[in-house]
Amino acid sequence: MTRDFSPSDPHAAPMSGQTPYQIERRVLAGVPCLIERPLEGTEIQAVCLVYHGAWAAKEGKLGVYSALTARGVAVVIPDAALHGERQGDTPPDHNAREYVWESVRRTVAEAPALIDALEDLWGPRPLWVVGSSMGGYVAQTLMQTEPRVARVAALITSGVWAEPEVRRPELQAFLEAYRPVTHADQTPPTPLLLASGEADPTFPLAAHHAPTAAAYRTAYAQAGAAHLLHEATFAGVGHYTSARMRDQVLGFFLADPVFLADSEP
């Protein structure tokens, strides 16, 4: 249904600045997603996949990256496996750390089909991935497994993956196969933003950000791609995505040269 609205007093809608956008729920390749997107009739210029942290859900990320919609970007926020609408799939015999890594393993495994579904909707578009905490595990792994990912922002997370409580063989195998500090050479030349809070009690800088950044620094330098690695830490910020951290992610994604070329009038 279409309706006419007064230019002087238009329909109330979610807004990014002065630009309206719309929110919809879809199930794509079996994955419940919330989508923030430009209004119908506006061409989608890029897609941003947003992965939340452990014991969270897609609804918690609504509005965080919605400013991208004003630039023609669709922001897609899936429920990670075993989270949100999918909690009923949780295995009853996993400990807390195994629950986290089973979610990561399943979320990574289903990502290609989810990306296929997004391409069916809007065609191939620059694809950006941002993940916080557990979502950062997913984002870092997708750099190694999914060639369609154009840019990655890994926030308040770690690439160390030292998990003594994870005892299940399939999860141990996943950790060994994709641990970033030992497989950082599989990530260049995908541009990466690694950002952490300097007061994060979950991932203290010295134990997590520092060795992760060092591994990526070496890998990107050896690949001749040092300029594609971006590192940032935020004073006073704990285990959360801060406003300045979010703003740095927005700038990092919007600097994608393929996006800039495609969005030129």
N, C-alpha and C positions, 0 to 999 in steps of 0.2 A: 504494500500500500504506500502510495506517495501522497504527501500533503504539502500545501503551500504555507510558508511561514513569513511573517512580516520581517522585512530587513531591519526595521527599527527595534523590534522586540522578538528575536528569534526563539526557536525551541530551546528550552533548557537542556543542556547536555554536559557530559564530562568535558573538561577543558584543560588544554595545555597552554598556558598563557591565554591568548585570545583565539586559539584554534580548537574547535570541538573535535572530539574523537568518540569512537564507540567501543563498547565492551561486549564480547560475546563468549559463550561457552561452546566448545566443540569437543567431540571425542574423535581424535585423529590416530589412526592405527591402533585403536584400543586404549589410547592414553587420554584421560580427561585433561583439557587445557582451558585456560582463560586467555583470551586474545584481546589486546588493546590495539586498535588499528585506526587509520584514517577513515573518514566517513565513506560510505559506499559511493562509488564513482571516482574515487581517488586511486590512482595507480600505486601499488605497493612497490617501493623502490629497494627495500632490503628487509630482512627478517632477523629479529633478535630473540634467541632462545634464552630464557631465564630459569636457572635451576636453583631451587631453595635449599635450605639446610636440613639437617636431621631433626625429626620430630616437629617439623613445620608443614606447611601446605602452600599450594599455589596462591591462595587468597592473600597471604601475607606479603606477596610481592606486587600486588596491584598498586599502581600509581608510582612505583619507585622509578621506573624507566619510561613512563608514559610521555615524557617530553619528546621522545623519539618519534611519536606519531605525527607531530607537527612537521617532521621532515620526510614523511611518507613511509615510515618504518612500521611494520607490524611487530608488536611485542608479544611473544608467545610464551606462556607460563604454564608448564606441565606440572601435574602432581608427579613427583618422583615415585618410583615403584615402592610399594608398601606404605605410602603416605597419603594423607588427605582422603579422597574418595576411595583409595586403594588399600586402606589399612586391613581390610578383610583378607588380603592375600598374605599377610604376615605369617611366616612359619612359626609354630609354637615353641620350637626347641632351640631357637637361636639366642645367644646372649646379646647384650646391648651392642657390643662392637660388631658382632656378626650380623646383627640386624642392619646396622649402618652399611656395612660392606656388601651385604646381599642386595640392599637397595641400590647401591652404586653399580654393582655388577649388572643387575637387571635393567637399570636405567640406561646404561651405556649400550647394552645389547639391543634395546628397542629403539635407540636413536635413529639408525638408518631408515627404518620404516616410518618413523615420525617425520623425518626430513623429506622422504618420498611424498608423504601426504601433503606437506607444506608446498612442495613443488607442484603437486597436482592442483592445488588451490591457486597459486600465484605465479607458477613457472619458476625456473631457476633464478634466484636472486642472491646477492651477497648475504651470507649467513654468519651472524655473530653469535657468540655464546658467552654468557656471563654466569658464573656460579659462585655462591657464597658458602663457606664452610664445607659441608658435605657436597654441596653443589659445585664447589671448587675442585673436589676430587673428580666429579663427572666431567667438568670442563677440561681439566688437564688431560684426562684419558681420551676424550674426543679429539684432542689435538693429534694424538697418535693413531687413532683408528678411523677417523672420518675426514676424508680429503675435501669434502665440500665446506668444511668450516673455514671461514676466511679470517676471523679475528677472535681472540679469546681473552676474557678478563677473569682471572682467578683471584677471588677476594677472601680475606680472613680464613686462609686455608693452609695446607701443607703439602709438600711433595715428599716427605720423609717416610710416611706410611710404616712406622714401626708399630706393629699390632700383635703383642704377645697373647692377647685374649682371643684372637681369631685362630681357631683350630681346624675349621672345616677345610678339607683339601681343595675344594673348588675355589674357595675364597683366598686361601694361601696362594694358589696358582695365579689368581687375578692380581694380587698384590705383587708377586714376583714378575709378572709379565709387563706391568705398566707403571711400577713405582717411578715417579718422576726423577728422583735424585740419581737413579741408575739408568734411566731411559730418556734422559733429557735430549739426547741426540736424535730422537725420533720426532721432535717437535718443530725445529726450524724447517722452512722459513715462515711458518705461521706467526704473524704478529701477536705478541703476548703482553698483557698488562698483569703484573703480579703486585697486589696491593694488600697491605696488612695494617692492623692497628698496633701502635707501639705499646699499648697497655692491655693487649689481649691476653687474658689468663688461660684461655683454651689452647692457643697456639703462640706461646712466647716467642718473640722475635729470634732470640739466639738459637733456640732449639728447632725452629721450623722455617721462618722466613729466610734466615741467613743461609742455611745449607741448601734450601730450595733455590733461592736466587743465585747462589754460587754455581750450582749445577747448570742452571739455564744459561748463566753468563758464559760459562765455558763452552757449552754446546752452540750457542748462537755465534760466539766469536769464531769457533772452528769452522762454522758453516759460512762465514763471511757475512753474517746477518745481525751483527751486534746492534745495529740501529733499529731492529725490529723488536727488541726486548725493552720493555718499559717497567721500571720498578718504582714503587712508592710506598712510604710508610707515613702514618698519620698520628701525630702527637696526641696523647690523651684518649685515643680511641680504643675501646675494648673489643669484645667479640660481637661486632655488629657492622653493618654497612653504613658508614656515616654519610652525611650530605656531601661533604667535599670529596669523599671517595666515589660516591655516585656520580658527581659532576665530572670527575676525571675519567670515569668509564664512558660517559656520554661523549666527551671530547675525543677519546681514543677511538670509539666506534665511528663517529662522524668524520674522522680523518681518513677513513678507508678510501683510497684513490679510485677504486672501481665504483663505489657508491657515488663519489663526487662526480665522476665522469658521466655516470648514468643519469644523475639527477639534474645535470645542467639543462637549462631550457633550450 
